[in-house]
Amino acid sequence: MHPYRQMMTMQSLRCQICTDPARTPLGLIFLIGPDDHTGGTADVLTNQRPVCARHLRTAARLCPHLDGNPAVFLAQSAPLYGTTGTLYGLRADGVQPIAQPGPPLPYGHPDMHCFLASQQIRRLHSYRTIDLDELCDQLRTHTTAP
């Protein structure tokens, strides 16, 4: 995923395909693959960008990371959490990469000042998991209701 496009769509909650606003009448849709970041709590951490209702099936079908059958999260709240990237430090031969932390580094972490971010992470909470077909039906019903 292109780092600038990932940052732009994550910061402004825009669809990963068309870059239109991703919020639907039911909430924000995130398609989560098997290797996405998740926390040990009820909150889910993800680097996956949201998707709009129009491109829900397209994203699920075309993204090789999602393997055609993503976990679908419908979130009411998804604040920015932090980033993934590389930690740098000063050594005898200049500034060098020191580590690539496994879990995302939260904003406000003391190492953030020497961290080169590659992807933003959002924390999903106030969410529910839902089947892709069921969500499509609910979105269709909600948008056609008087």
C-alpha atoms as one frame of an Amber mdcrd trajectory, in Angstrom:
protein
   0.000   0.000   0.000   1.355   3.410  -0.931   2.420   5.242   2.269   1.115
   8.693   1.264  -2.253   7.352   0.076  -2.526   5.254   3.232  -1.819   8.311
   5.388  -4.207  10.572   3.468  -7.115   8.133   3.538  -6.537   7.196   7.189
  -6.282  10.797   8.398  -9.424  11.937   6.622 -11.396   8.661   6.845 -11.754
   8.368   3.089 -12.446   5.270   1.021  -9.335   3.323   0.084 -10.616   2.968
  -3.494 -12.285   6.250  -4.531 -11.115   8.612  -1.714 -14.684   9.832  -1.164
 -15.779  10.087   2.491 -16.021   6.540   3.860 -18.648   7.078   6.584 -21.882
   5.270   5.786 -25.270   5.756   7.469 -24.410   2.667   9.562 -20.855   3.696
  10.515 -17.320   3.231   9.201 -16.491  -0.002   7.397 -13.081  -1.603   7.866
 -12.112  -4.836   6.124  -9.556  -6.647   8.232  -7.217  -9.319   6.921  -5.727
 -12.212   8.864  -2.383 -10.475   9.551  -3.685  -7.051  10.610  -2.693  -5.611
  13.947  -5.061  -6.428  16.748  -4.800  -5.695  20.412  -5.278  -8.032  23.333
  -8.397  -6.120  24.352 -11.777  -5.537  22.779 -10.222  -2.687  20.776  -8.886
  -3.582  17.335  -5.826  -1.866  15.864  -5.633  -1.749  12.073  -3.602  -0.206
   9.290  -6.383  -0.968   6.804  -8.112   2.089   5.447 -11.893   2.398   5.584
 -14.052   1.651   2.563 -17.265   3.294   1.385 -20.475   1.320   0.850 -20.144
   1.557  -2.940 -16.711  -0.123  -2.960 -17.210  -2.663  -0.174 -17.368  -5.727
  -2.414 -14.718  -4.389  -4.802 -12.196  -3.937  -1.988 -12.959  -7.384  -0.558
 -12.514  -8.998  -3.973  -9.446  -7.127  -5.247  -7.222  -6.796  -2.191  -4.921
  -9.843  -2.063  -4.259  -9.155   1.626  -7.917  -9.815   2.439  -7.967 -13.168
   0.624 -11.535 -12.594  -0.657 -13.111 -13.208   2.745 -12.264 -10.373   5.125
 -13.484  -9.839   8.641 -15.865  -6.890   8.382 -15.917  -4.348  11.205 -18.629
  -1.698  11.342 -17.256   0.968  13.684 -18.925   3.972  15.216 -15.585   5.245
  16.482 -12.089   4.779  15.042  -9.625   7.346  16.428  -6.031   7.496  15.266
  -3.832   5.389  17.538  -0.259   5.515  16.255   2.027   4.250  13.507   4.171
   1.409  12.322   7.640   2.148  11.030  11.323   2.194  11.911  13.057   3.499
  15.022  16.283   5.455  14.341  19.157   6.371  16.643  22.537   8.071  16.598
  25.523   5.750  16.369  29.243   6.368  15.791  28.667   6.200  12.016  25.635
   8.544  12.038  21.898   8.115  12.241  21.016   4.468  11.674  17.911   2.284
  11.941  17.787   0.600  15.329  14.578  -1.437  15.271  11.282  -2.070  13.595
   8.895  -2.626  16.488   6.348  -5.377  15.993   3.342  -3.680  17.546   2.363
  -0.157  16.468   3.893   2.735  18.372   1.133   4.861  19.968   1.134   8.620
  19.495   2.767  10.249  22.512   5.287   7.419  22.967   8.719   8.758  24.050
  10.412   7.173  21.000   8.093   8.925  18.530  10.594  11.779  17.979  13.072
   9.382  16.274  10.548   7.117  14.563  10.053   7.107  10.787   6.414   6.166
  10.283   5.308   4.026   7.367   1.590   3.485   8.111  -0.972   5.050  10.401
  -2.993   2.881  12.735  -6.563   3.421  13.885  -8.159   1.909  16.970 -11.606
   0.510  16.336 -13.964   0.571  19.249 -17.705   0.870  19.460 -17.832  -1.635
  16.632 -19.503  -4.847  15.663 -18.354  -7.595  13.350 -20.748  -8.419  10.577
 -20.945 -10.724   7.578 -20.165  -9.025   4.249 -23.477 -10.066   2.644 -25.463
  -9.042   5.724 -23.820  -5.598   5.740 -24.559  -5.118   2.038 -28.222  -6.002
   2.696 -28.416  -3.598   5.649 -26.818  -0.786   3.650 -29.209  -1.404   0.740
 -32.213  -1.420   3.102 -31.034   1.686   4.938 -30.425   3.736   1.795 -33.751
   2.771   0.154 -35.930   3.232   3.270 -38.191   6.335   3.211
